[in-house]
Structures are given as structure tokens and as C-alpha cells.
Amino acid sequence: MIRPAVAADAPAIAAIWNPVIRDTVITFNPVEKTVEEIAALIADSDAGDWGFLVAETEGAVRGFARYFQFRGGFGYARSMEHTLYLDPQAQGRGLGHALMDALEAHARNRGRRMLIGGITGDNAASLRFHAARGFAEVGRIPDAGWKFGRFHTLVLMQKLL
């Protein structure tokens, strides 16, 4: 089941997100999220009418997806950046596609024009996932992010809604 995230989901979201932050270059951010920070992101998403969704199976959160304004200012009000992460045991079961379907529908229904993914150049699985969903590569920024003692390329992928 895909549903809107609520503050009570924050611990489960942290359990999915923090290993990605701590152990991979999938995100360049090296600082793990607290439960309180995630609850605040959920509240901010509600206030901004941005999507923050969870995928739940057997009563447990197995993944989440969210979008938020790509850059500040009114000129970017229809351009959204998104994030999607799954529990490793939930991968390969269609939950990522279900979350992205729901996130795209949420954004489209609110008049958003596009979703943008900022993807680490070494993250071949995410690049394939986005390409399969109709996202096009629109830019590469070499050495944009620093993590684990080296620079990483940022790939921007865009889908018009």
C-alpha cells in the first residue's frame, strides 16, 4: 500500500535512509537524519503540498519517496526534485515503481511541471531505473559532491509531467 507519510513513520524512514547516508555515495550528505528532522520534513511536505509517501507491506514501511521544490523562489514553483529509497529487502518487488507512480500522480495533480532526480554518477541502478521511467539525462556536474575522500559526479535527470 502506498500512502502519505505521517510523523509516526519517521523512525522507519530513518532506518531506511540512514544506512544509505552512512554507508554509500548514493547521497553526498554525510550526516544521518534524526527522527525529529524526518518528522519535520513530513510536516514541511504537508505545508508545501509536496508529496511525502511511504510504501507499506505487512504493516511495515518498506520505502519512501518525496518531492520538494527544486530551487527556491516562485520561478521554480513547478519544478520539483525527488528522493526515493527502499529497504534493501524490498528491492526488486515493484515497490520503487509503485512509489514513483504515486509520486508522479501526486505532483501532476498539483500542477507540478517536472520531476528532477539528482543521481550519483556511479549509481547505475538508479540511472537505469529513471531512464526506464522516462527520465532523460539533462546534465552532468563532474566532481559536484565529496564523500569518502573523493569527488563524485552528479547526474541530473528530468521527466516532464
C-alpha positions in Angstrom: 0.0 0.0 0.0 1.2 3.5 -0.9 0.0 6.2 1.5 1.0 9.7 2.7 3.8 9.6 5.3 2.9 10.7 8.9 5.2 11.7 11.7 4.9 8.2 13.3 6.6 6.8 10.2 9.8 8.8 10.9 11.6 6.0 12.8 11.0 3.5 10.0 12.1 6.1 7.4 15.3 6.8 9.4 16.0 3.1 9.4 15.9 3.0 5.6 17.6 6.4 4.9 20.4 6.5 7.5 22.3 3.4 6.2 22.3 5.0 2.7 23.6 8.2 4.2 26.2 6.5 6.4 27.4 3.7 4.0 27.0 4.8 0.4 27.6 7.7 -2.0 24.0 7.4 -3.2 23.6 10.7 -1.3 26.5 13.1 -0.8 25.1 14.1 2.6 27.3 12.6 5.3 25.0 13.5 8.3 22.3 11.0 9.3 18.8 12.2 9.8 17.2 12.3 13.2 13.6 11.1 13.7 12.7 14.7 14.6 14.3 16.0 11.4 12.3 13.5 9.3 9.1 14.3 11.1 9.8 18.0 10.3 10.4 17.1 6.6 7.0 15.3 6.6 5.3 18.4 8.1 7.1 20.7 5.6 5.9 18.5 2.8 2.3 18.8 4.1 2.6 22.5 4.4 4.1 22.9 0.9 1.6 20.5 -0.6 4.5 18.4 -1.7 4.4 14.6 -1.7 6.0 12.5 1.0 4.8 8.9 0.6 5.6 5.6 2.1 5.2 2.1 0.7 3.9 -0.3 3.4 3.7 -4.1 3.2 2.6 -6.4 6.0 2.2 -3.4 8.3 5.8 -2.2 7.9 7.2 0.8 6.0 9.5 -0.7 3.2 10.3 2.5 1.3 9.6 6.2 0.9 9.5 8.9 -1.8 9.2 12.6 -1.6 9.5 15.7 -3.7 10.2 19.3 -2.9 10.8 22.5 -4.8 14.0 22.2 -6.9 15.3 25.6 -6.0 13.9 28.5 -4.0 11.8 31.3 -5.4 8.5 31.5 -7.3 10.1 30.9 -10.7 10.8 27.3 -9.6 7.4 26.6 -8.1 6.5 23.9 -10.6 10.0 22.2 -10.8 10.4 19.5 -8.2 13.3 17.4 -7.1 12.6 14.0 -5.7 14.1 11.3 -3.5 13.1 7.6 -3.3 14.6 4.9 -1.2 13.7 1.3 -0.4 14.6 -1.1 2.3 17.2 -3.4 0.6 15.0 -6.4 1.3 12.1 -4.7 -0.5 14.0 -4.1 -3.7 13.1 -5.9 -6.9 9.4 -6.3 -6.0 8.0 -3.3 -7.9 7.7 -1.1 -4.8 10.0 1.6 -6.3 7.9 1.8 -9.4 4.7 1.9 -7.3 6.1 4.7 -5.2 7.3 6.7 -8.3 3.9 6.2 -10.0 2.2 7.6 -6.9 4.7 10.4 -6.5 4.3 11.4 -10.2 0.5 11.4 -9.9 0.6 13.5 -6.7 2.9 16.1 -8.5 0.8 16.1 -11.7 -2.4 16.5 -9.8 -1.0 19.6 -8.1 0.1 21.3 -11.3 3.8 20.5 -11.0 5.6 20.5 -14.4 8.6 18.3 -13.8 10.4 15.9 -11.5 14.2 16.1 -11.3 16.5 13.5 -9.9 20.0 14.3 -8.7 21.8 10.9 -9.0 25.3 10.0 -8.2 27.1 9.1 -11.5 28.2 5.7 -10.0 24.7 4.7 -9.1 24.0 2.6 -12.2 20.8 1.1 -10.8 19.2 4.4 -10.2 20.2 5.7 -13.6 18.6 2.7 -15.2 15.5 3.0 -13.0 15.0 6.6 -14.0 15.7 6.0 -17.7 13.2 3.1 -17.7 10.6 5.5 -16.2 11.0 8.1 -19.0 13.5 10.4 -17.3 16.1 11.9 -19.6 19.6 12.9 -18.6 19.8 16.7 -18.8 23.2 17.4 -17.2 26.3 16.1 -15.5 28.2 18.0 -13.0 31.7 16.4 -12.6 33.1 16.4 -9.0 30.0 18.1 -7.6 29.9 16.0 -4.4 32.5 15.0 -1.9 32.2 11.9 0.2 34.5 9.1 1.5 37.6 11.1 0.5 36.8 11.7 -3.2 34.7 13.7 -5.5 31.6 12.3 -7.3 29.7 13.3 -10.4 26.1 14.4 -10.1 23.8 13.4 -12.9 20.5 15.4 -13.4 17.6 13.5 -14.9 14.3 15.1 -15.7 10.8 14.0 -16.5 8.1 16.3 -17.8 4.8 15.5 -16.2 
